[in-house]
Amino acid sequence: MNVAHQVERFRHNGHSHSHAQAHHSTGPGKGHRHVAIAGNPNCGKSTLFNLLTGLRQKVGNYPGVTVERKVGRFYGLHGEPMVLFDLPGSYSLQVRSPDEAVSRDVLLGREAGTPQPDLVIAVVDASNLERNLYLVAQLLDLNLPMVVVLNMFDMAERSGIRLDVAALEEELGVPVIPVVATEGRGIIELKTAISKATLTPPLKRPPMPEAIDAEVRTLAQTLPLSPNQAFSEALLLLTLHDRALEDLAAHRATVVAGVTAAQNRLKAEGMDPLCVLVEARYEWINRICQRAVVKPSRGGSPSLTDRLDRVLIHRVWGWVFFIGAMTLMFLSIFTLAQIPMDWIDSGVHALASWLGGHLPESHVRSLLVDGIIPGVGGVLIFLPQIMILYFFLGLLEDSGYMARAAFLMDRVMSIVGLHGKSFIPLLSSFACAIPGVMAARTVENRNDRIATILVAPLMSCSARIPVYTLMISVLLPRTAPLTKAAMMLALYGLGVVAAFSLAFVLKRTFLKSDASMLLLELPPYRKPSLRNVGVCMKERAGLFVTRAGTVILALSVLLWALVSFPKPADPSVSRGEAMAQSFAGQMGRGIEPIIKPLGYDWKIGVGLISSFAAREVFVGTMGIVYNVEGDEKAGDDATKGGTLRDTMSAETRPDGTPVFTPLVCLGLMVFYVLAMQCIGTLAVVRRETNSWRWPLIQIALLSTLAWVGAFAVYQGGRLLGFH
């Protein structure tokens, strides 16, 4: 628990309090209203957020913490402008993870740069009301205007659950709106309720024992906050246990003294504040559900979710489905993406040819034709594959299958010593290691968390897809898509095996810790929302294109300069020799003794160096290196009339032997599976571990592992008679 936030608001109470007061004085027509969506994981918060905001949203991180922040804009029923926050999923305001801490701090007005909400939309799973109402009870204690959304109302009805919405409204004291977010049903009613409820606090608070209520009110009077905020803060502080209080004491001793005194008085009466409050809230929840919820009698036919789970989490058939789904995803990456990839490739070549034919010979022409276009275009060509990857991941996540995959993987992860919660960070790393490393904050055990962070980059991220695709096309230029998909799947499998093997070693050496049990919620299966999947694809494609337009563009200019300068004094020197004497050539030759045992030449070395910025830059670097040299080999249209794959396949050494032999191609793929080549990931690891020790250990460990793996492929293959 990040208890430092518990008192930061007390330290700066003057500014925070005045800000909150000014903010809540905002009435109708006086600027934007701030609305927060809160709820348990898997209750459909993000679907509702996407539905309300559409494309008017942006993704970033909360200031000072690497927790994803989604902010969007929407308009009330009467056109009132509103800012919407999608808070991380949380089961309780008694937090156990940094994600939950962010939700709590935003709701309490503690989060720097984020105003306390004018209104809270509490999203609950209509088919599992008992579990979801615990968080609702805590939200009611905040005394903020609130609307409860009964999401997935159709699924509850199909399962035979009947909900009395009017009774729920009466018991909770706030508007309750049935919604089916995936279909857009109930949105008009929700906007109407939001417009009416923005300035209306809840009519009721969940009951609590009189002794605790009295202690909370006494403690609240000592806090320099508004009455509502002070009551909420005091209630949370009263439920802190000894360890959290010890951490808090270093920051705010007087607050701790008051909390400790209150807890001691309650303990003298035989009360543990947290246990008593939990019991009181669940008694309140049971009473509400007895009045407002009618469940079907037991003994009926199994639900669709139960029938599917008999197969999808089966010890044998579950793995068959999982591997089949992954194979289908990779096969689609190679087949469905080919046509748009060809369009982009043709457009890149056409643009380069047009500029080359219309611009006079100059450094500017060379920069555009030999640097920027092949560098950026060589990466943008893989955008369709990235979008297909996120399309499949979005479908699996939105359908509820991802939790089943985590359940399956827990059996394997427990063998290597990792907690089942590590699966989600590792799964996120298939898209990008950066959010994977950040997601490791949900792992409570420190050693488990460090081990997860160290092995996360071994899960092949989307940035490796351009490298894998290029090298597979060079290695297997005329093979069936199914064979290429199998090769891609094998590379992903190698990364998984390497990650688990390394975790096995780490957890049995200097990161030992006791095993812990996985508690995982399996949400019901539901029809994926194409809107959600589309928004996810748009966000990730935007990030990919943005990186191509910023980082890769800048690196393309830098690489062109390194390849093109210094100019040789003798103009008769061949183009290839001039490049060898360039800054890039000198760098490549500088590391050639290290990479020569792997079968790589200095040009590949330039690619390895450049891809430390981002792995996919390797493709753009090869485009620049071979585009520059290609002019000499076959005239100005050498590489413009063919593909980078053809150029690399035809590349030879001074003795006439091919550079990209099968062993070199395989070794490069193995190298990129295992190597830690991403400055952004290293920076996030530094931030998450609050030390340079772990990122330095990580890059040394994975770089050594990559070199050894590529060496084994190349030299081992040669010993066996391959070339």
N, C-alpha and C positions, 0 to 999 in steps of 0.2 A: 504494500500500500504506500502510495506517495503521500506521506503524512505532512511533508513540508507545505503542501498546498492547504492543509487544514488551517494553517495559521497565517499564510501570506496575506489573506484578506484582513486579518486583525492588525497586521503591521501597517497596512496602508488603508486603514478603514476610512479615513477622511475622504480620500479621492473616490474609493469604490462606492461608498455610501451615497455621495452626492451624484455620482454617475447613475446609480441605480434609481435614485429618486427622480432625476431628470428624465431618465429613460421611460419610467413608468408613468410619467405625467403626459406622455405622448398620447393624445386622443385621436379620434377619427379625423382624417384629413390633415394631420400634422406629421407628415413624413411616413416612412416605412415602419411597419410593425414587424417584430421579430418573433418567429414561430419555430419551435423545436419539435422534431419527431423523435419520440423515445419509445422503447419497447424491448422485449426479449429478442435474442437472436432467432432468426428463422420465422419471424412473425409477419414479414412482408413490408417492413419499414421502407426499404430501398425501392421496392416496387411502387409504393404510394408516393414516395419522394419523386421518382422519375415521372410518374403520371401527373403530379401537380406542377412540376417545374418544366417538363419537356426538355428542351435544349437550353433553357436559361439557367445553367448550372456550371459550376467549376469545382475542380478537385484539387486539394492541396493538403498541407499538414497544419495542425494546430501550432501556434507559436511555441517554440521550446520543446515540443514533443513530436516524435515521429508516429503520430496516430492520424490516419487519414481523415480529412475534413471535407465534407461535401456541403456546399452552399448553393442555393438556387433562389430564383425569384418566381413568384406567382401572384395572381390577383384574386381578391375575394369576389364574392358574388356581385357586389356593387362596384367593382373596379378598384378596391383598396389595394395599393401596392404592399407586398409582404416579402420579407426575406426568410427563407426556410433553411433550417439546419437539420441535417440527417445525422443524429447522434449515433455513436457506436452501440451495438447491441449490448444490453445489460440486464442481468437478472435481479439486481439489487443495487441500492445506493451504498450498502456496506461492501465496498469494492474489494476485489481480489486481483485485478489486473489493471494496467495502465489505460486500456480502452475504457473500462468501466469508470476509472478515475476521471477521464475526460468528460464522460456523460454527466457524472455527478457535479463536476466543477462548473460546467456550462449551465446546468439547471440551477445551481446555487449562486450564479453570478460571479464565480471566482476566476473563470478562465480569462486571462489577459487578452484583450483585443476582441472579445466576444461578449456582447451585452446579454444580460439575463433575459430570457424569453418573456415576451408579453403574453404568450399562450403556449401551452404544451399539447401536442397531439399524441395521446397515449395509444399506441397500436397494440392490439391484443389478438391472439389467435382464437377465433371464435370456437374452434373445436377443442380447445384446451384452456378453458377460462380460469380454472382454479390456479394453475401455475402462473398465468400471466397477471392475475389480479394482485399478486404480492407486490410487484413493482408499482402498480397503480395505487396501492395503498400508500406507498412511500411518496409518490408524486402528489397525492392529495395533501400530505403533510406540508408540502411546500407552499400551499395556499395560493398557487398561481392559477389564472384562468386555464381551463382544460377541457378538451373534447376527447372522449374515448371512442376509438374506431374498432368495431368488431370486424376485423379483416377475415377473409376466407369464409365468409358467412355461408356461401354456397356449399363448401365442403362440410361444414358442420351440419347443414340440413341433409346432405346426402348420406351422412353417417348416422342419421336418425336423431341428432341433437336438436332440441327445440329451445330457443332462447326468448324470454320475455323481455323485450327491449325497454318497455315502459317501466317494469319493475326494477331493471338495472339502473335506469336514470334516477328513479326515486331513491334507491339505496345509495348510489354513489354521489348524487347531488350535482352531477354534471351531464351535459348532453352525451348521448350514446348513439352512434351512427353505424348501422350495418353497411359494410362495403365489400365489394369484390374488386380489389385493385387491379388484378390481371385483366379484367374486362372493362374497367372504368365505371362500374356500377356503384352508385351512391356518392359520386363526387360532387354533384350539384348540392345534395343534402349536406355533405361535409362542408362545402364552402359557405353554405347558409349558416350552419352552426358556428363556423369560425368567425364569420362577420358579427354574429350576435354575442359570442362568448368572449371576445377579445378583452373586454373590460369587466367581466363578471367572474369573481373568484368562486371556487367550489362552495356549495351550501353546507357541506358536511366534511368532517375529518374522521378517519377511522378511530374507534374508541381505543383507549389504552388504560391500564390500571391507574387509579387516582394517585397512588404514591409516585409512580413514574411521571405522570403529568405534572405533579407539583414540583418535582426535582427539575424537570425540563424547564418549566417556567422560571424557577429560581435561577438556574444557570443562565438562561437567556437574558436575564436582566443585567448580567455582568459583561455581556458581549456588546461591543460598540457597533451594532447593526440595527437596521429597521426591525420592528417587531416580528414581521413574518420571517425575515431572514434569520433573525436571532433564534427563533423557535426551531427552525429547521436545522440550523447549525448545532444548537444545543442537543437536539435529539440524536444527531449522528455522533457527536462527541461522547455522549453518554454511553454509546454502545461500543466504544473502542476498548480493546483489551490491553493487557499489561505491556506487551512488546510495542504496540503502536503508541501507547502513552509514553513509553521511555524515549522513543524517537521524537515525539512531540515536545517533550520536556526541554529538549535542547533549544527549542525555538520560542516557546511561550510557556514559561513556568507557571505564571499565575492562572492561565486557563487550565493547565493540567491539575493544579491544586484544587480548583473548583470541581473539575470532573471527578477526580479521585475521591474527594469528600462526599460527593453525591453518590458515587458507586458504593462507597463504604456504608453509607446510611441505608442504601437499598439492600446490600448484602446482610446487614444486621437484621433486616426484616425477612431474610431468606429469599431474596430476589436477585437473579442475574438479569440485568437490564435487557441484554440482547435476547436471551432465551425467552423471557417473559413477553417481550414485544413480538417476537416471532409467533409465539403461541397465541397471543391476543389477535394478531392480524389473521392468522389462519382460522381462528374461530369466527372472525368477522367474515372472511371469505366463504367459509362453509355455510354460514347463515344466508349469505347472498345467493349462493349457488342453489341451495335448497329451495329458495323462493323463485329464482329466475331461470334455472336450467333444468330441463327434463331430458334425461339420457335414455337411449333405447335399452330394453331389457336384455340381459345377458343370454347367450345361447344362440344368437343369430349366426348367419353365415359370416365368415371372416371378411374383413374389409379388403379393398383393393391393395392398400399399403401392406397389410399382413401377407396377402397372397404373393405380392411381388418380392417382399423381403425373404420369403422362403427360398427364392432363387438367388436374388441379388446379394445376399449376405451369407449364402451357403458356403461351406468350407471349400467346395470344389467348383460348383457352378458360378459362385460369385466371382472367382478369379477368372473363369472362362469369359464371363461377360466383361469384366474390367479390361482384360487384355484385348478382347474383341473390339471394345469401344475405342481403346487407344489406337489399335491398328486402323480402324475406320477413319479416325481423325487424321492420322498421318497419310493414309492413302488419299484422302480428300485434299490434303495440303499439296500433294504432287499432281493430282488430276484436275480438280476444279479450279485451282489457281493458275493453271498453265496459260489459259487464254488471256486473262487480264495481264498476266506477267509478260506475255508476248506483245500485248498492246503497249505497255509501258516501255519495254525494251525497244520496240520500233520507234516510239516517240522520242526516246533518248537519242538513238542513232540519227533520226531525222533532224533533230535539233542540232546535234553536233555537226552533221554534214552541211546543214544550211548555214550555220555560223562560220564553219570552215571555208565555205565557198564565197561568203559575202564580206568577211572581215579581212583587212590586209594583214600580211604577216607581221606579227608584233607580239610582245609579251602578253598583252591583253587577250589576243586571239588564243595564244597557247594556254593561258590561264583558264579560259572558258572551255576550250575544246579538249585540252589534255588534262585539266585539273578538276574544275568544278563539275562539269557534266558527267564524266565517267565516275567521279568520286561519289557525288550525291545520287546520280542516276543508278549507279551500281548497287546502292542500298535500297532506294525507293522501289526498285523492281520487285522486292520481296514483300511489299505491303500487302498484296492479296493473301499471301500465306499467313502473315501475322493476323489478318482479320479472320481468316478461317479458323485459326487456332483459338482465338477469343470467342468466336461463334460457338464452337464446341464446348469450351470451358463454361461459357455463359449458360448453355442449355443444361449441362450437367449440374451446375450450381443451382439454377432456378428450379429445376425439377425435384430437388431434394436428394439427388444421388450422391453428391459430394460427401455428405455425412456418412453414407454407407461405405464409400471408398475409404474414409478415415477409420471406420470400424474394422474393415478388412485389414488395413495396413497396420493397425495396432497389434495384431497378432505377430506380425513380422518385427515391428519396431521394438516390442518388448524383448525379443530375443537379443537384439543388439544393444539393449540397455536404454533406449529412448522412451520417453513417455508418449502416449498416444496423441497428446495435444501437439506434439512436434510435427505431426503429419500435415496439419493445415499450413504452417510456415513452409514446410518443404514442398507442399503442393503449390503454394503461391509462387515458389521459386521457379516453377516451370514456366511461368509467365515472365517473371523478373525477380532476380535475387534480392533486390532492394526492398520491395514490400514483403518478401519472404523473411528477411532478417528482421524487419520491423514487427511482423506478426509473431515472432518468437517471444515478444513481450507477454503473450498470454500464457507462456510456460512458467509456472510459479517457481519451480526448483532452479536455483542458479546454475548448477552444473549441467542440468539438462538443457537449460536455455543457451549456455555457452557452446555446448556440443552441437546443438541445432544450428546456431549461427555459423559455426566453423564449417559445417558440412553443407549448408544451404546452397552455396555456389556450385556444388557438384550436380545439382538437379538442372538439367539442360534448359536454360531460359530461352525466350523467343529471340534474343539477340544472336543466339548460335544458329538459328534456322538458316539465315543467309550463308553462313560458312558451311554448314552441313550440306545444304542443297547444292552449292557450288562444287564442293569436293566430290559429292556423290555423282553429280553430272559429269565431272572429269573422269572419275573412276569407272562409272557405268553409263557411258553416253547413249547407248542404244538398247537399254534393257527396259522391260515392262515396268509400268508405274508400281505394280505390286511389289516387285523386287526392291525398288527404291524405297518404298514405304517400309519394307521389312528392314532395310539397312538403317533407316532413320529410327525405327523402333528399337533396333539393337543399340544404337548410340544412346538413346534415352535410357535403355535398360542398363548400359554400362555405367552411366552416371548414378543411377539409383544404387546399383551394387557397390560402387565406389563409396558413395555417401554412407551406406549402412556399414560397410566394412571399416571405414575410418571411424565412424561413431562407435562401433564395437571396441576398437582399440582405445579410443579416448575415454570411454566410460569404464574401462577396466584398468586405466593407468592413472592419470592425474586429474580426471574429472569424475571420480567415483561418487556415487550417491545412492541412497536407498530407492528401490523401485516403488512407484506409486500407481494407484488404480486410475483407469480412465473412466470418467463419467461423461457420457456423450448423449446429447439429445438427437434422436432420429426424427426429423420432421416428416409429416405425411407427404407422399408423392403428390405433385400438382403439375398442372399444365404449365410449361414454361411461358413466360411473357416475352413475345418477340420484341416488344418495346424495350424491355429491360436489356435483353441481349443486344439489341441495336444500339442502345445508349452506351453499353459497355464497349462494344466494337468501336463506336465513334470516339469515346474517350481514349482508348488505347491506341487507335490509329492516329488520333491527333497528337498524342505524345510521341509516337514513332516518327511522324512527319515533322514535328517540331524539332526533334533531335536531329533529323536529317537536314533541317533548314538552319540549325544553329551549330551544334557540336560538330557534325560531320562536314558541314559546309566550311567551318573554320579549319578543321583538320585537312580538308581537301586542298584549301589554299596553302596551308603550311606544307603539306606533303608535296604539292606541285613545286613550291619554292625549294624544298630540300632536294627534290629530284632534278630540278632544272639549274640549280646554282651550286657552286660557282661555274661560270662558263669557261670551257677550256681555252687556253691561249692560242692553240693551234686550231683554226676553224676546220681543218681537214680531218680532225679526229672523228671517228665513227660515233654515231648517236649512242650506241650501247656502251662504248668506252667512256663517253662524256658522262653518262648516268652513273657509271661505276666510280667516277671521280667526284661525283656530287656529294653534298652533305649526307643525303640519304644513303648513297653507296658507301660512304665512309662509316656510317653507323652500322649498316648491315654487315660490312666486312669486319667491323669491330667485334661483333658477337658471333661471327662465322665459326671460330674454333669451338664455341659452345654448342652450336646447332648442327655442325657438320656431321657428328656421329648419328644424327637423326635423319640424315639424307637431305637436309635443307641447304639451299644456297643463300647468298647474301640478300637476294631479292625477297625471298620468303622471310628472311630475318627482318627486313624493313616492315613487312606486314605484321609480324609478331610484335614489334615495338609499337607500331601505331595502334594496334588493337588493345593496348592497355587502356586507352581512353574509352573504348567501347568495342566489344568483340566484332560487331558487324562491320566496323571500319576496315577489317582485314579485306573484305570484298572490294570496297572502294579503293583501298591501297593497291590491290592487284590490278584494278582497272586503270589506275593512274600509271603504275610502273610499266605495265605491258602496253598501254596505249602509247606512251612516250616512245618505247622501244619499237613498237609495231610499225611506226612510220618508216623506219629504216629498212625493215625486213621486206616489205611488200608494197611500198608506196604509201601515199597519204590515206588510202582507203583500206589499209590492212586490217585494222580492227573495227572500222565502221561497217564493213561488209560482213563481218562475222561476229561471233559472240566471244565473251571473255573465256567461256569454257573451251572454245576452239583454239583460242590463242594460247591458253595455258597448256592444253593437250599437245600443241605443236612445239612448245618451248623445249630447247635442248641445251645441254652443257657444252663447254668448249670442245669436248671430245666427241660430240655428236649424239651422245646418249640422252634420252628424254629426262627432263627434270621431274615431272609429275608421274612417276611410276606408281603402280598399285600400292607398293609398300609406303611410298612417300604420302600418297593420298590417305591411306589408312592411318598412318602415323600422325598426320596433321589433324584428322578427325579425333583421334584419341587424345591428342594434345589439347584440343579445344574443349573436349568433354571434361578434362581434369584440371585445366589451368585456371588460375584466379586472375583474369584479365578484365578488370572493370574498376576504374578509379572510384566511380560513384558508390559501388558496393563497399569498397574499403572505407570510404568516408562515413557511410552509415554504420558499419561495424564499429568504427572508432566512436561514433556518437552513442550507439546502443550499449557498448561495454564501458564507456567513459575511460578508455585507456588505449594507448597505441600498442600495448603488449599483444592483444589478441589479433588485431589486423595484421601486424607484422608476422606473428606466428602463422596466421592463415595464409598469407601470400607466400611465405617461405615453404610451408608444408605443401600447398597445392601446386606451386611451381615445380617443386622437386618431384612430386607425384606425376605431374604431366610429362616432365622430361624423361623420367624412368619409364613411363608407359609408352611414349613414342619411341624411345631407344629400344625397348623390348620388341615392339612391332617391327621396326626396321632391321635391327641387327639379328633378331631371332628369325625373321623371315629370310634373310640372306643366308643364315646358317642352314636353313631348311631347303635352300636352292631356289627361292623365289627372288624376283627382282622388282 
